[in-house]
Amino acid sequence: MVAALAALVSCQTTTPKPSDMAKFNRADTNHDGKLSEDECSDFLVRRIFDSRDANHDDKLTWAEWNVEGAGKDKSKFKARDANHDGVVTLDEAKAYARKHHIYQKEFREADKNHDGFLSIKEVEDYYASKEGPMR
């Protein structure tokens, strides 16, 4: 999660760089200047999904899922394959993450003012608290 949140911003500064804001704005799908838990979850799922989707078809096969030796246990893969067709679509992955609040713990840790949203500053501060200043 820390690395994934870092994908939203890449530099610890008082004023985010334009590229950091662009990433944040892509995650902020309703354009209200803050991230809901669902927006954050969807963005992080997309980042992880895209890193594994070798042919960029928005579907993960077991072979694509099982990168870096995830092992022979297909239970996590099968849990996300809602229609049991042998692939996990991006929509299935997003729905699973939302339903099971996969990133809730980290989201709540980052939400320092407890308003249920993340500002770009909260994202930067969270990353810095876990990894040190972003470079």
mmCIF file of the C-alpha atoms, coordinates in Angstrom:
data_MODEL
# 
_entry.id   MODEL 
# 
loop_
_atom_site.group_PDB 
_atom_site.id 
_atom_site.type_symbol 
_atom_site.label_atom_id 
_atom_site.label_alt_id 
_atom_site.label_comp_id 
_atom_site.label_asym_id 
_atom_site.label_entity_id 
_atom_site.label_seq_id 
_atom_site.pdbx_PDB_ins_code 
_atom_site.Cartn_x 
_atom_site.Cartn_y 
_atom_site.Cartn_z 
_atom_site.occupancy 
_atom_site.B_iso_or_equiv 
_atom_site.pdbx_formal_charge 
_atom_site.auth_seq_id 
_atom_site.auth_comp_id 
_atom_site.auth_asym_id 
_atom_site.auth_atom_id 
_atom_site.pdbx_PDB_model_num 
ATOM 1   C CA . MET A 1 1   ? 0.000   0.000   0.000   1.00 0.00 ? 1   MET A CA 1 
ATOM 2   C CA . VAL A 1 2   ? 2.779   2.431   0.835   1.00 0.00 ? 2   VAL A CA 1 
ATOM 3   C CA . ALA A 1 3   ? 4.367   1.936   -2.564  1.00 0.00 ? 3   ALA A CA 1 
ATOM 4   C CA . ALA A 1 4   ? 0.994   2.164   -4.219  1.00 0.00 ? 4   ALA A CA 1 
ATOM 5   C CA . LEU A 1 5   ? 0.139   5.409   -2.446  1.00 0.00 ? 5   LEU A CA 1 
ATOM 6   C CA . ALA A 1 6   ? 3.520   6.666   -3.562  1.00 0.00 ? 6   ALA A CA 1 
ATOM 7   C CA . ALA A 1 7   ? 2.251   6.230   -7.087  1.00 0.00 ? 7   ALA A CA 1 
ATOM 8   C CA . LEU A 1 8   ? -0.114  9.107   -6.391  1.00 0.00 ? 8   LEU A CA 1 
ATOM 9   C CA . VAL A 1 9   ? 2.735   11.458  -5.573  1.00 0.00 ? 9   VAL A CA 1 
ATOM 10  C CA . SER A 1 10  ? 6.437   11.170  -6.181  1.00 0.00 ? 10  SER A CA 1 
ATOM 11  C CA . CYS A 1 11  ? 7.962   13.976  -4.169  1.00 0.00 ? 11  CYS A CA 1 
ATOM 12  C CA . GLN A 1 12  ? 7.589   15.280  -0.637  1.00 0.00 ? 12  GLN A CA 1 
ATOM 13  C CA . THR A 1 13  ? 7.208   19.023  -1.085  1.00 0.00 ? 13  THR A CA 1 
ATOM 14  C CA . THR A 1 14  ? 5.037   21.771  0.304   1.00 0.00 ? 14  THR A CA 1 
ATOM 15  C CA . THR A 1 15  ? 3.700   22.409  -3.201  1.00 0.00 ? 15  THR A CA 1 
ATOM 16  C CA . PRO A 1 16  ? 3.087   19.280  -5.263  1.00 0.00 ? 16  PRO A CA 1 
ATOM 17  C CA . LYS A 1 17  ? 4.760   19.121  -8.658  1.00 0.00 ? 17  LYS A CA 1 
ATOM 18  C CA . PRO A 1 18  ? 2.456   19.252  -11.696 1.00 0.00 ? 18  PRO A CA 1 
ATOM 19  C CA . SER A 1 19  ? 3.132   15.561  -12.409 1.00 0.00 ? 19  SER A CA 1 
ATOM 20  C CA . ASP A 1 20  ? 2.143   14.667  -8.828  1.00 0.00 ? 20  ASP A CA 1 
ATOM 21  C CA . MET A 1 21  ? -1.073  16.628  -9.193  1.00 0.00 ? 21  MET A CA 1 
ATOM 22  C CA . ALA A 1 22  ? -1.802  14.903  -12.497 1.00 0.00 ? 22  ALA A CA 1 
ATOM 23  C CA . LYS A 1 23  ? -1.578  11.493  -10.807 1.00 0.00 ? 23  LYS A CA 1 
ATOM 24  C CA . PHE A 1 24  ? -3.716  12.678  -7.925  1.00 0.00 ? 24  PHE A CA 1 
ATOM 25  C CA . ASN A 1 25  ? -6.257  14.166  -10.339 1.00 0.00 ? 25  ASN A CA 1 
ATOM 26  C CA . ARG A 1 26  ? -6.478  10.864  -12.270 1.00 0.00 ? 26  ARG A CA 1 
ATOM 27  C CA . ALA A 1 27  ? -7.360  9.128   -9.014  1.00 0.00 ? 27  ALA A CA 1 
ATOM 28  C CA . ASP A 1 28  ? -9.839  11.888  -8.119  1.00 0.00 ? 28  ASP A CA 1 
ATOM 29  C CA . THR A 1 29  ? -12.503 10.731  -10.563 1.00 0.00 ? 29  THR A CA 1 
ATOM 30  C CA . ASN A 1 30  ? -15.221 13.088  -9.311  1.00 0.00 ? 30  ASN A CA 1 
ATOM 31  C CA . HIS A 1 31  ? -12.778 16.042  -9.359  1.00 0.00 ? 31  HIS A CA 1 
ATOM 32  C CA . ASP A 1 32  ? -13.546 17.324  -5.880  1.00 0.00 ? 32  ASP A CA 1 
ATOM 33  C CA . GLY A 1 33  ? -9.884  17.750  -4.892  1.00 0.00 ? 33  GLY A CA 1 
ATOM 34  C CA . LYS A 1 34  ? -9.820  14.824  -2.482  1.00 0.00 ? 34  LYS A CA 1 
ATOM 35  C CA . LEU A 1 35  ? -9.857  11.043  -2.642  1.00 0.00 ? 35  LEU A CA 1 
ATOM 36  C CA . SER A 1 36  ? -12.614 8.905   -1.212  1.00 0.00 ? 36  SER A CA 1 
ATOM 37  C CA . GLU A 1 37  ? -11.774 5.406   -0.052  1.00 0.00 ? 37  GLU A CA 1 
ATOM 38  C CA . ASP A 1 38  ? -13.341 4.026   -3.249  1.00 0.00 ? 38  ASP A CA 1 
ATOM 39  C CA . GLU A 1 39  ? -11.365 6.385   -5.499  1.00 0.00 ? 39  GLU A CA 1 
ATOM 40  C CA . CYS A 1 40  ? -8.144  5.479   -3.722  1.00 0.00 ? 40  CYS A CA 1 
ATOM 41  C CA . SER A 1 41  ? -8.956  1.781   -3.881  1.00 0.00 ? 41  SER A CA 1 
ATOM 42  C CA . ASP A 1 42  ? -9.817  1.933   -7.593  1.00 0.00 ? 42  ASP A CA 1 
ATOM 43  C CA . PHE A 1 43  ? -6.604  3.824   -8.382  1.00 0.00 ? 43  PHE A CA 1 
ATOM 44  C CA . LEU A 1 44  ? -4.435  1.372   -6.450  1.00 0.00 ? 44  LEU A CA 1 
ATOM 45  C CA . VAL A 1 45  ? -6.148  -1.659  -7.968  1.00 0.00 ? 45  VAL A CA 1 
ATOM 46  C CA . ARG A 1 46  ? -5.620  -0.172  -11.426 1.00 0.00 ? 46  ARG A CA 1 
ATOM 47  C CA . ARG A 1 47  ? -1.894  0.387   -10.744 1.00 0.00 ? 47  ARG A CA 1 
ATOM 48  C CA . ILE A 1 48  ? -1.366  -3.185  -9.551  1.00 0.00 ? 48  ILE A CA 1 
ATOM 49  C CA . PHE A 1 49  ? -3.616  -4.617  -12.256 1.00 0.00 ? 49  PHE A CA 1 
ATOM 50  C CA . ASP A 1 50  ? -1.812  -2.749  -15.035 1.00 0.00 ? 50  ASP A CA 1 
ATOM 51  C CA . SER A 1 51  ? 1.553   -3.972  -13.785 1.00 0.00 ? 51  SER A CA 1 
ATOM 52  C CA . ARG A 1 52  ? 0.409   -7.577  -14.292 1.00 0.00 ? 52  ARG A CA 1 
ATOM 53  C CA . ASP A 1 53  ? -1.825  -7.296  -17.364 1.00 0.00 ? 53  ASP A CA 1 
ATOM 54  C CA . ALA A 1 54  ? 0.834   -8.258  -19.903 1.00 0.00 ? 54  ALA A CA 1 
ATOM 55  C CA . ASN A 1 55  ? -1.357  -7.897  -23.003 1.00 0.00 ? 55  ASN A CA 1 
ATOM 56  C CA . HIS A 1 56  ? -3.282  -4.855  -21.683 1.00 0.00 ? 56  HIS A CA 1 
ATOM 57  C CA . ASP A 1 57  ? -6.717  -6.344  -22.259 1.00 0.00 ? 57  ASP A CA 1 
ATOM 58  C CA . ASP A 1 58  ? -8.073  -5.430  -18.788 1.00 0.00 ? 58  ASP A CA 1 
ATOM 59  C CA . LYS A 1 59  ? -8.211  -9.134  -17.939 1.00 0.00 ? 59  LYS A CA 1 
ATOM 60  C CA . LEU A 1 60  ? -5.805  -11.152 -15.831 1.00 0.00 ? 60  LEU A CA 1 
ATOM 61  C CA . THR A 1 61  ? -5.265  -14.807 -16.537 1.00 0.00 ? 61  THR A CA 1 
ATOM 62  C CA . TRP A 1 62  ? -3.781  -17.038 -13.846 1.00 0.00 ? 62  TRP A CA 1 
ATOM 63  C CA . ALA A 1 63  ? -0.419  -16.813 -15.617 1.00 0.00 ? 63  ALA A CA 1 
ATOM 64  C CA . GLU A 1 64  ? -0.517  -13.000 -15.470 1.00 0.00 ? 64  GLU A CA 1 
ATOM 65  C CA . TRP A 1 65  ? -1.715  -13.024 -11.855 1.00 0.00 ? 65  TRP A CA 1 
ATOM 66  C CA . ASN A 1 66  ? 0.939   -15.488 -10.724 1.00 0.00 ? 66  ASN A CA 1 
ATOM 67  C CA . VAL A 1 67  ? 3.891   -13.147 -11.320 1.00 0.00 ? 67  VAL A CA 1 
ATOM 68  C CA . GLU A 1 68  ? 6.688   -13.094 -8.780  1.00 0.00 ? 68  GLU A CA 1 
ATOM 69  C CA . GLY A 1 69  ? 5.796   -16.610 -7.619  1.00 0.00 ? 69  GLY A CA 1 
ATOM 70  C CA . ALA A 1 70  ? 2.401   -16.014 -6.030  1.00 0.00 ? 70  ALA A CA 1 
ATOM 71  C CA . GLY A 1 71  ? 2.344   -19.777 -5.643  1.00 0.00 ? 71  GLY A CA 1 
ATOM 72  C CA . LYS A 1 72  ? 0.100   -22.616 -6.604  1.00 0.00 ? 72  LYS A CA 1 
ATOM 73  C CA . ASP A 1 73  ? -2.768  -21.437 -4.377  1.00 0.00 ? 73  ASP A CA 1 
ATOM 74  C CA . LYS A 1 74  ? -5.397  -19.940 -6.662  1.00 0.00 ? 74  LYS A CA 1 
ATOM 75  C CA . SER A 1 75  ? -7.834  -19.035 -3.886  1.00 0.00 ? 75  SER A CA 1 
ATOM 76  C CA . LYS A 1 76  ? -7.220  -15.273 -4.065  1.00 0.00 ? 76  LYS A CA 1 
ATOM 77  C CA . PHE A 1 77  ? -7.451  -15.343 -7.855  1.00 0.00 ? 77  PHE A CA 1 
ATOM 78  C CA . LYS A 1 78  ? -10.664 -17.380 -7.770  1.00 0.00 ? 78  LYS A CA 1 
ATOM 79  C CA . ALA A 1 79  ? -12.177 -15.120 -5.097  1.00 0.00 ? 79  ALA A CA 1 
ATOM 80  C CA . ARG A 1 80  ? -11.857 -12.150 -7.445  1.00 0.00 ? 80  ARG A CA 1 
ATOM 81  C CA . ASP A 1 81  ? -13.177 -14.026 -10.504 1.00 0.00 ? 81  ASP A CA 1 
ATOM 82  C CA . ALA A 1 82  ? -16.820 -13.223 -9.756  1.00 0.00 ? 82  ALA A CA 1 
ATOM 83  C CA . ASN A 1 83  ? -18.301 -14.900 -12.833 1.00 0.00 ? 83  ASN A CA 1 
ATOM 84  C CA . HIS A 1 84  ? -15.933 -17.906 -12.647 1.00 0.00 ? 84  HIS A CA 1 
ATOM 85  C CA . ASP A 1 85  ? -14.790 -17.611 -16.258 1.00 0.00 ? 85  ASP A CA 1 
ATOM 86  C CA . GLY A 1 86  ? -11.114 -18.173 -15.472 1.00 0.00 ? 86  GLY A CA 1 
ATOM 87  C CA . VAL A 1 87  ? -10.024 -14.536 -15.754 1.00 0.00 ? 87  VAL A CA 1 
ATOM 88  C CA . VAL A 1 88  ? -10.166 -11.562 -13.411 1.00 0.00 ? 88  VAL A CA 1 
ATOM 89  C CA . THR A 1 89  ? -11.314 -8.389  -15.121 1.00 0.00 ? 89  THR A CA 1 
ATOM 90  C CA . LEU A 1 90  ? -10.372 -4.940  -13.914 1.00 0.00 ? 90  LEU A CA 1 
ATOM 91  C CA . ASP A 1 91  ? -13.982 -4.374  -12.886 1.00 0.00 ? 91  ASP A CA 1 
ATOM 92  C CA . GLU A 1 92  ? -13.995 -7.612  -10.868 1.00 0.00 ? 92  GLU A CA 1 
ATOM 93  C CA . ALA A 1 93  ? -10.751 -6.616  -9.153  1.00 0.00 ? 93  ALA A CA 1 
ATOM 94  C CA . LYS A 1 94  ? -12.084 -3.150  -8.294  1.00 0.00 ? 94  LYS A CA 1 
ATOM 95  C CA . ALA A 1 95  ? -15.383 -4.557  -7.015  1.00 0.00 ? 95  ALA A CA 1 
ATOM 96  C CA . TYR A 1 96  ? -13.588 -7.113  -4.840  1.00 0.00 ? 96  TYR A CA 1 
ATOM 97  C CA . ALA A 1 97  ? -11.259 -4.501  -3.339  1.00 0.00 ? 97  ALA A CA 1 
ATOM 98  C CA . ARG A 1 98  ? -14.183 -2.208  -2.549  1.00 0.00 ? 98  ARG A CA 1 
ATOM 99  C CA . LYS A 1 99  ? -16.385 -4.949  -1.101  1.00 0.00 ? 99  LYS A CA 1 
ATOM 100 C CA . HIS A 1 100 ? -13.607 -6.322  1.093   1.00 0.00 ? 100 HIS A CA 1 
ATOM 101 C CA . HIS A 1 101 ? -12.055 -2.933  1.947   1.00 0.00 ? 101 HIS A CA 1 
ATOM 102 C CA . ILE A 1 102 ? -8.616  -4.155  0.910   1.00 0.00 ? 102 ILE A CA 1 
ATOM 103 C CA . TYR A 1 103 ? -6.968  -0.762  1.463   1.00 0.00 ? 103 TYR A CA 1 
ATOM 104 C CA . GLN A 1 104 ? -9.125  0.475   4.357   1.00 0.00 ? 104 GLN A CA 1 
ATOM 105 C CA . LYS A 1 105 ? -6.513  0.147   7.103   1.00 0.00 ? 105 LYS A CA 1 
ATOM 106 C CA . GLU A 1 106 ? -3.926  2.177   5.219   1.00 0.00 ? 106 GLU A CA 1 
ATOM 107 C CA . PHE A 1 107 ? -6.535  4.663   4.026   1.00 0.00 ? 107 PHE A CA 1 
ATOM 108 C CA . ARG A 1 108 ? -7.607  5.331   7.603   1.00 0.00 ? 108 ARG A CA 1 
ATOM 109 C CA . GLU A 1 109 ? -3.992  5.696   8.714   1.00 0.00 ? 109 GLU A CA 1 
ATOM 110 C CA . ALA A 1 110 ? -3.415  8.269   5.971   1.00 0.00 ? 110 ALA A CA 1 
ATOM 111 C CA . ASP A 1 111 ? -6.636  10.164  6.757   1.00 0.00 ? 111 ASP A CA 1 
ATOM 112 C CA . LYS A 1 112 ? -5.161  12.227  9.589   1.00 0.00 ? 112 LYS A CA 1 
ATOM 113 C CA . ASN A 1 113 ? -8.105  14.609  9.938   1.00 0.00 ? 113 ASN A CA 1 
ATOM 114 C CA . HIS A 1 114 ? -10.600 11.697  9.893   1.00 0.00 ? 114 HIS A CA 1 
ATOM 115 C CA . ASP A 1 115 ? -12.878 13.318  7.324   1.00 0.00 ? 115 ASP A CA 1 
ATOM 116 C CA . GLY A 1 116 ? -13.140 10.188  5.186   1.00 0.00 ? 116 GLY A CA 1 
ATOM 117 C CA . PHE A 1 117 ? -11.049 11.647  2.371   1.00 0.00 ? 117 PHE A CA 1 
ATOM 118 C CA . LEU A 1 118 ? -7.376  11.996  1.471   1.00 0.00 ? 118 LEU A CA 1 
ATOM 119 C CA . SER A 1 119 ? -5.856  15.269  0.386   1.00 0.00 ? 119 SER A CA 1 
ATOM 120 C CA . ILE A 1 120 ? -2.651  15.243  -1.604  1.00 0.00 ? 120 ILE A CA 1 
ATOM 121 C CA . LYS A 1 121 ? -0.874  16.419  1.556   1.00 0.00 ? 121 LYS A CA 1 
ATOM 122 C CA . GLU A 1 122 ? -2.234  13.464  3.526   1.00 0.00 ? 122 GLU A CA 1 
ATOM 123 C CA . VAL A 1 123 ? -1.011  11.083  0.806   1.00 0.00 ? 123 VAL A CA 1 
ATOM 124 C CA . GLU A 1 124 ? 2.437   12.700  0.846   1.00 0.00 ? 124 GLU A CA 1 
ATOM 125 C CA . ASP A 1 125 ? 2.581   12.695  4.652   1.00 0.00 ? 125 ASP A CA 1 
ATOM 126 C CA . TYR A 1 126 ? 1.501   9.057   4.854   1.00 0.00 ? 126 TYR A CA 1 
ATOM 127 C CA . TYR A 1 127 ? 4.196   7.968   2.451   1.00 0.00 ? 127 TYR A CA 1 
ATOM 128 C CA . ALA A 1 128 ? 6.810   10.049  4.271   1.00 0.00 ? 128 ALA A CA 1 
ATOM 129 C CA . SER A 1 129 ? 5.803   8.503   7.607   1.00 0.00 ? 129 SER A CA 1 
ATOM 130 C CA . LYS A 1 130 ? 6.364   5.007   6.212   1.00 0.00 ? 130 LYS A CA 1 
ATOM 131 C CA . GLU A 1 131 ? 9.257   5.443   3.795   1.00 0.00 ? 131 GLU A CA 1 
ATOM 132 C CA . GLY A 1 132 ? 10.779  8.845   4.453   1.00 0.00 ? 132 GLY A CA 1 
ATOM 133 C CA . PRO A 1 133 ? 10.608  11.786  2.066   1.00 0.00 ? 133 PRO A CA 1 
ATOM 134 C CA . MET A 1 134 ? 9.757   10.847  -1.499  1.00 0.00 ? 134 MET A CA 1 
ATOM 135 C CA . ARG A 1 135 ? 12.413  11.552  -4.086  1.00 0.00 ? 135 ARG A CA 1 
# 
